[in-house]
Amino acid sequence: MLMKDLFKKFKNTGILVIGDLMVDQYIWGKVKRISPEAPVPVVEVTDENLLLGGSANVANNILSLGGKVYVTGTVGRDELGKILINKFMGSGINTDGIVIDGDRPTTVKTRVIAHSQQVVRFDKEVKSDISRSTMALILEYVKGLLPEIKGIIISDYCKGLITRSLIKKILGLAGSKIFVSVDPKIGHFDYYKGVGLITPNINEASFGSGVDIVDEKTLINAGNILLKKLSCMALVITRGDEGMTLFEKGGKIHHIPTCAREVYDVSGAGDTVIASLTLSHAAGATLKNAAIIANHAAGVVVAKVGTAVATQEEILESMKACRPNGQVGSEK
C-alpha cells in the first residue's frame, strides 16, 4: 500500500485519546559558568515556551498526522489549565471531554535546556486517583463519542487518571469494534489485560515481564510473556536506536530497524509511536505496516529538540530514504 493512499484515510479516522494531560514547559538558555554557591551550572535564560505534553502531546501528534482526534482528561482550575485548553482550541481540537478539577493542579513538567542538552527537569503534579465523579464525566463523554471513533489510545503517565476500573469500563464500551491501545507505565501492567496493543519501552517491558532484557533471546522471551500475560492482540517493544519489535498473537515476531539519524531529544517519542501506530492501524494498515510507520515517525521527532510531532511529509521523506518507492510492506 502506498503511504499517500493510507494518509488519505487519516482525515476520516477518529481517534480518542484518554490520559494524563500535561503542559511541557521549556526554559532555554546558555551555560557560561558554574555557580559559586554549589557545583551546578548557571543557566542564562534566553527563551521560554509552553507545549502540549503527556496525553495532550499524543493528541497533538494525531492532529499533526492529519487524523481526526478527540481528547478527554483533567486539568486544574488554574492558569496552566486555561493555557492547555486554549492551545487545544487554537489547534482546532474539541475540548468538550476535558474535565476541570479544582482539587488538583494541571500537571507541568519543566525542562531547562542549555546548548541542546537538558540540564534539569522538575515536575508539579498530584498523582492520586481521580474522583468517582470525574471518572463518571469521562465515561459519559466516551459513551457519546463511540459512533465517531475507530480507535482509543490510553496514554498512561501514572498521574492519577488511568485506573484499573477506568480501563475495564473503557474496554466494555469499546467492545470488539474499536481498537484500544495503551502506552503503558511501570506499576500498571496488570491494568492492561485485554487491550488490543501495548507499546512499552525496554525498561517497561523488562519490569512488566520480569525478564531482564539484554539480548534478542531475552527480548523475545519478555515479549511472549507479556503477550500471554495480558491477553493482548499485539505488543510493540520500542528499543531506542535499535528500532522496535512487534509481537503478534499467534506467534509472529517482526524486528523493525530504525534508520540511522542523529538523536537530540527522546522526550515525547513514545507519544509519537502510540499516536502514529494506532492511527495507521485504525485507518486500515496491518499492525506490521503501522509499526513501520510509527518507527519512522519516532525517528523524525527524536531528531528535534523539545516535545515534537511528525508530519505526513516528514514520515514520507524518512521512508523514501530507506525504501525509495515510498511503500510500506506487503499487506498479506
N, C-alpha and C positions, 0 to 999 in steps of 0.2 A: 504494500500500500504506500503510495506517495505521501510524504508528510503534508503537502498542501491539501490533499484530499481529506486527511484526518483533521487538519486545522479548521477546515470549513465547518466541521461538525461541532467545534467547541462552543460557538456562539449560542447554540440551541441545547447545550448540555448543562443542566442546572446542578450545581454542587453546593451543599450546605456544609459550612464549617462550624463545628461546635467545639469550643475550647477556651483556654485561658487567654483572654485579650490582654495585651500589654502595650506599653509605649517604650520604644527604644530611644534613649537619649544619647547622643554622641557629642562629646566635647573634644574639639580638635585643637592641637597646639604643637609647640616645639619645645624640645628639651635642650638647654644650653649649659645647665649647671646642676649640681647636687645640692640639696638643702643643707644648710649648716645646722639645722635642728635635728635631723635624722638622716640616715643613708638612703635617701629616696630622691628621685628626680623631681625637679621643679618644672612644671609644665606651664609655659606661657600660652594662655588660651588665645586662639585666633578665630575660632568659629564654633557655633553650637547648632545642632538641629535635632528635631524630634521626628521619629519614623514609626510606622506601624510594626509592632513586634508580637512575638508569640503567635497565637492563632490568627491575630489580625494580619500578620505577615503571610500566613497561609492563604487567607482570603485575597490579599493583595497580589500574590503570585498567580492565583487563578484568574484574577482580573487582567493582569499583565499578559497572560497567555490567550486572552480572548474568550475565556469561559464566562458562563452566567453564574455569578456567585451570590450566595446568601450567607449570613453570619448570625450566630447567637452566642451570647456570653454575658459577662457582667463588667461594669466599670463602676468606679466610685462616684459619689456626688461631689466631685472636685474639679479643679481646673484641667487636670490632665485627662479626666474622663470626657470633658467637653471637647478638648482638642482631638482626642481619638475619634469621637463621633463626627466632629466637623471634617476630619480627614477622610473618613468613610464617605460622608455626604458629598464632599468635594470630588471624590473619585467616581461618584455615581453608585455606590454600594448602599443598598437599603439598610436602614438601622432599626427597623421595627423589632428585630429579635434581640436587641441589646437591652439588658435589664440594668437599671441604675440602682445600685445597692449602697445605701447610706451607711451601712455598718462595716464597710471595708474600703480601703483606698484603691484607686486604679494602680495596678502593678506597673512599676517602671524599673527598667534596667539602665543604669547609666554607665557608659563606657568612655574612658579617657584614652584618646588616640594621639600618639605623637610619632611623626615620621613613619606613618603607615603601620605602626605597631601598637597593640593595646597595652596600655600601662597598668590600668587597674579597672575593675568593674565593681559597682556597688548597687544593691537591689533594695527597693522599697516594696513590701508586699505583706499580705496576710494569707496564710496557707491553710487555714481551717476550711472545712467543707461548707459549701453554700447552704443556705437555709432551705427548708422544705417548700416555703412559699416561692422562693426564687426558682427552684427546680420545677415547680408546677407551671410557672410562667414560661420557662424554656420549653417544656414538653408540649404545652398548649401551642406555642409558636411552631414547633416541629410538626405537630399533627396537622396543622392547617397548611403546611408547606409541601407535604408529601406529593401532591399531584404535579408539582413544579420541578422536582429534582430526580436525578438518576444516581446520585452518589452522596454519601455523607462522610465527611472527614472528622474524626475525633482527634483533636490536637491537644495532647495531654502534657502539661508542663508542671504538674503536681502543685498547682496553686489553689486548689480547692473546688474547681468547677467539676472536674471529671471524677465521679464516684462510681462504685460498683452498681449502685441502684440506678443511676442515670444511664449507664451503658446498657444494662439489662432492659430498661424501658425503651431506649432508642432502638435496640435490636428487635424488640417486639413490634415497634411501629414500622420499622423498615421491612420486616418480613424477608421474603426471598427476591423481591423485585428491585430493591435499592441496595447498591453495593456500599458496604461500610468498611472504611479503612481507618487505621489508627497509627499515629506517630506516638510511640509509647515512651514511658519513663520508668526508670528503675523504681521498684516498690509497688507498682500497679499491675504487673504482668498477669496476675490471677483475675483481674477485672475483665480482660480482653477475650475470654473464651467465647468462641462462636462468631467472631467478626470475620469479614472477608479477607482482610490483609493487615499485617502489621509491618512497620519499617524500622526496626531497631538498628542502631549502630553496633559496632563490635563490642563495646563495653556493655551496652544494654543487653545484647544477645547473650554475652557471657554470663551476666547476672541472672537473666531470666531462665537460662537453660541449666545453670550450674556447671557449665563447661568452660574452662579457661581456653579461649581461642588463641592458638599460637601458630597454627598452620592450616593447610587445606583439610586435613583429616579431622581436626577438632572443629573447624568451621562447619563441615558437613554434618558432623555429629550433633553440634549445637542446633543447627537449623532443623534437622529432623526431629530432635527432641521438642523444640518449640512448636513445630507444626502439629505434632501429635498431641502435645500437652494442651494447646489452645484450640484444637479442632478448627484451625483456620483453612481457608481455601488456598492461601498463599502467604509467603513470608519473604521479605526482601531485607537482607542484612547489608547495610552500607559500610564500605570498607575504606573510606578516605581515598588516597591516591591509587588504591588498588581496584577502585570501581565498586561494584556491588554484586551480590549473589542472590538469585531468585530461586526459591524452593516452592514448587507447586504440589498440591495434593495429588497423590498418585505416583510420586517419586521423581518427577522431572526436576533437574537442577541446572541452572544456567549461570555461568560466570560471565559477567559483563564488565570488560576492562574499561578504564577511563582513558580519554585522550590526554596526552601529555600537555600540561599547561602550568603556568606559574600560579601558586596559591597565595592570595593576600589575606583572606579573611573567611573562615568557615562559619561565621555567625549566620544563622538562618538557612544553612544549606539543607538541613533536614526538612524545613518548611517547604522548600522548593521541591524536594523529592516527593513528599506526600501529595503536594498540590498537583504537580505535573503527571505523576503516575496515576492518581485517581481520576483526574480529568480525562486523560488519554484513554484509560480503560473504559470509563463510563461512556465515552464517545464512540467506542467500538474497537479499539486496539486490543490485541491479545495482551495478556499480562507480560509476556516476554518483550513485546514491542513497546509497551507502556514503560517498562523498566529501562529499556534502551533510551527512550526519550527523556525519562527522568534523570538518567545518568548524564546526558548531555546538558540538561538544564542545570544540574548541580555544578557541573564543570564551569558553566557560564558565571554563576553567582560567586563561586569561591575566587574567581579572578578579579572580583571587585571588592573594595573596602567598604565595610559597613553592611547593615542589613539590606539585601538587594533582591531583585527579581530578575527573571529571564523573560525574554520576549520570543515570539514565534520566529522572528528573523534571526535572532542570536542562536537559537537552537538549530535552525536550518543551516546556518553558517558552520556551526560546530560539527553537525552531522556530515555536511559535504566535505569537510576536511578529512573525515575518517572514511566516508563512503560516498564517493564522487557523484553517484546518480541521485543522491538525496532520498533514498528509500530506507524504510525500516525493514526488518526482516520479513520472511515469509509468514503469511497468516495461517499456515497449515497447523 
